[in-house]
């Protein structure tokens, strides 16, 4: 079962000064599961890396995707419909986070790798009572 990643952990891995950097790096070092991101996470993570860390960080991220270190998951039409539902239900949830929930529900993934405890802890997914938030 893959580990579904949010933007926060991807950014934390790239930024050695981020509060989550060591925690995320050590957690992923011990995990043997493959890493997966919804396609919607990629532009958000790349934008933050370029804006805050520079071109080199964004290029390293693009290379990790190109080399298959992180797998990507496209959204289906059904996922998009679920995103719209989630945005109506959870006014605090943005589209990217809604897409993470929709993909997790479709793939029946009980855990999310995220630094966003506040928002994801408030979401009640369709397939489990609550997400296990990692690390």
C-alpha positions as CSV (number, residue, x, y, z in Angstrom):
1,X,0.0,0.0,0.0
2,X,1.6,3.3,-1.0
3,X,2.0,6.3,1.3
4,X,0.0,9.3,0.0
5,X,1.9,12.6,0.4
6,X,0.6,16.1,0.8
7,X,2.6,19.2,-0.3
8,X,4.0,19.9,3.2
9,X,6.2,16.8,3.5
10,X,7.6,17.3,0.0
11,X,8.5,20.8,0.8
12,X,9.9,19.9,4.2
13,X,12.2,17.3,2.5
14,X,13.6,20.0,0.2
15,X,14.1,22.6,2.9
16,X,16.6,21.7,5.6
17,X,15.5,24.6,7.7
18,X,11.9,23.6,7.7
19,X,10.6,22.6,11.2
20,X,9.4,19.2,9.7
21,X,12.5,18.4,7.7
22,X,14.2,16.0,10.1
23,X,11.0,14.3,11.2
24,X,9.8,13.7,7.6
25,X,13.2,12.6,6.4
26,X,13.7,10.1,9.2
27,X,10.1,8.8,8.8
28,X,10.5,8.2,5.1
29,X,13.9,6.7,5.5
30,X,12.4,3.9,7.6
31,X,9.3,3.3,5.4
32,X,9.4,0.7,2.8
33,X,6.2,1.6,1.1
34,X,6.2,3.5,-2.2
35,X,5.5,7.2,-2.2
36,X,2.5,8.6,-4.1
37,X,1.2,12.1,-4.8
38,X,-1.9,13.2,-6.6
39,X,-1.0,15.1,-9.7
40,X,-2.5,18.3,-8.2
41,X,0.1,18.4,-5.5
42,X,3.0,18.7,-7.9
43,X,2.5,22.3,-9.1
44,X,1.9,23.5,-5.5
45,X,5.0,21.8,-4.2
46,X,7.1,23.0,-7.2
47,X,5.9,26.5,-6.8
48,X,6.8,26.7,-3.1
49,X,10.2,25.1,-3.7
50,X,11.1,27.6,-6.5
51,X,9.7,30.6,-4.7
52,X,11.3,29.9,-1.3
53,X,14.3,27.7,-2.1
54,X,15.2,28.6,-5.7
55,X,15.4,26.9,-9.1
56,X,17.8,24.1,-8.0
57,X,15.3,22.8,-5.4
58,X,12.5,22.7,-8.0
59,X,14.8,20.9,-10.5
60,X,15.7,18.2,-7.8
61,X,12.0,17.7,-7.2
62,X,11.3,17.4,-10.9
63,X,14.1,14.9,-11.2
64,X,12.7,12.8,-8.3
65,X,9.4,12.6,-10.2
66,X,11.1,11.8,-13.5
67,X,13.2,9.0,-11.9
68,X,10.1,7.5,-10.3
69,X,11.2,8.1,-6.7
70,X,7.7,9.5,-6.2
71,X,4.8,8.0,-8.1
72,X,1.9,10.2,-9.4
73,X,-1.8,9.6,-9.4
74,X,-4.1,11.3,-11.9
75,X,-7.6,12.4,-10.8
76,X,-10.6,10.7,-12.3
77,X,-13.8,12.4,-13.2
78,X,-15.3,10.8,-10.1
79,X,-12.4,12.3,-8.0
80,X,-13.2,15.7,-9.4
81,X,-16.8,15.3,-8.4
82,X,-15.8,14.2,-5.0
83,X,-13.5,17.3,-4.7
84,X,-16.5,19.5,-5.4
85,X,-18.5,17.8,-2.7
86,X,-15.7,18.1,-0.2
87,X,-15.3,21.8,-0.9
88,X,-19.0,22.2,-0.1
89,X,-18.8,20.2,3.1
90,X,-15.5,21.6,4.3
91,X,-15.2,25.3,3.6
92,X,-11.7,25.3,5.1
93,X,-10.4,22.8,2.6
94,X,-8.7,23.9,-0.6
95,X,-8.9,22.1,-3.9
96,X,-5.5,20.4,-3.6
97,X,-6.3,19.0,-0.2
98,X,-9.7,17.9,-1.4
99,X,-8.0,16.0,-4.2
100,X,-5.8,14.3,-1.7
101,X,-8.9,13.2,0.2
102,X,-10.6,12.0,-3.0
103,X,-7.6,10.0,-4.1
104,X,-7.2,8.5,-0.6
105,X,-10.9,7.5,-0.6
106,X,-10.7,5.9,-4.1
107,X,-7.6,4.0,-3.3
108,X,-8.8,3.1,0.2
109,X,-5.7,4.5,1.8
110,X,-6.2,5.0,5.6
111,X,-3.1,7.3,6.2
112,X,-1.8,10.6,4.8
113,X,1.7,11.9,5.1
114,X,1.1,15.5,5.9
115,X,2.2,18.4,8.0
116,X,-1.3,19.8,7.9
117,X,-2.7,18.3,11.1
118,X,-5.4,21.0,11.6
119,X,-7.3,20.5,8.4
120,X,-6.9,16.8,7.7
121,X,-7.9,15.9,11.3
122,X,-11.2,17.6,10.7
123,X,-12.1,15.7,7.5
124,X,-14.2,12.6,7.8
125,X,-13.3,10.4,4.8
126,X,-15.8,8.0,3.3
127,X,-13.8,4.9,3.8
128,X,-12.4,5.2,7.4
129,X,-13.5,7.1,10.5
130,X,-10.5,9.4,10.3
131,X,-7.2,9.5,8.5
132,X,-4.0,8.4,10.3
133,X,-1.8,11.4,10.0
134,X,1.9,10.6,9.5
135,X,4.6,11.1,10.5
